[in-house]
Amino acid sequence: MDTLKERTQSSDWFEDGLMKRLPEDLQESFSQKQIDALKVAFGARKWGKHPVDIRGTINIWTWRYYFVFLMGRNQRSLSRRERQISLIMKTFFTLLFLLFSTLLGLLVIYLVKSAAGIDLFPGFSLGIWGWFKGTFL
């Protein structure tokens, strides 16, 4: 039979939690077969451990609220609706990134043009070069 020290050094979150909650005299009485049966009975899942697992409580006057923030890789298969939403979000963020990159590129080109003294429209300025020069140079 496994000893308590061997069990507590395991990487199984269910087993570790179970042993922490049991009285010391009962911890040594379980065989590995019994612990495995308890895992099945209580629905312990292999994917129950998350890389980011933040849990806590907040006291507001006489009420206590709990919060849970879990994050990890999604290993579930997505429904058709979830795939559609995912595609829409990917498209939106890709377009947002392209818009930001384009505007940043145009700004850099404009600043280089202005620094070189090139005046495409005589007597007209957006004022960006003056602001940039006054702020950063």
Steps between C-alpha positions, in 0.01 A plus 500: 500500500619852420617714787363844575825668394490330160140608451550863601791533257278395209391748236134392521296796621201286602709266712691787660179682588342184638796426724509856634134473606518158667605445861853362529389161628284445189754622245706179525195272477422558131651281228572644156208297362263663752630849416451433129141389572441822696628702203245334274222537756561871554559573132862612520622587153848488357452847352389653831837668559547839334823696445329810642264425789414803713222465756401725783223661698395860545314619810255784442314591817318183607532322166787289376560461128740257341684534172677247282734583214614196301709507188653225295495336164154413374491129426131480422370485146313815405138506391409646162386827662824527701706444183306778325554740789868404513537570127326838535727597792814390315392702196424805715834491683690437176334803340564707813869399492527582128334839552731584791807385304397703195439815703830458685681445171343812347597700809861386476513579127349844566752574777793389279366716215465799727845447654649494149332834425280367219187709457241328278236773532654846542348697788313197645601299807325255728696633797626157597864581423489818711346313792747213467800733475383706798426197715779254420783694332 
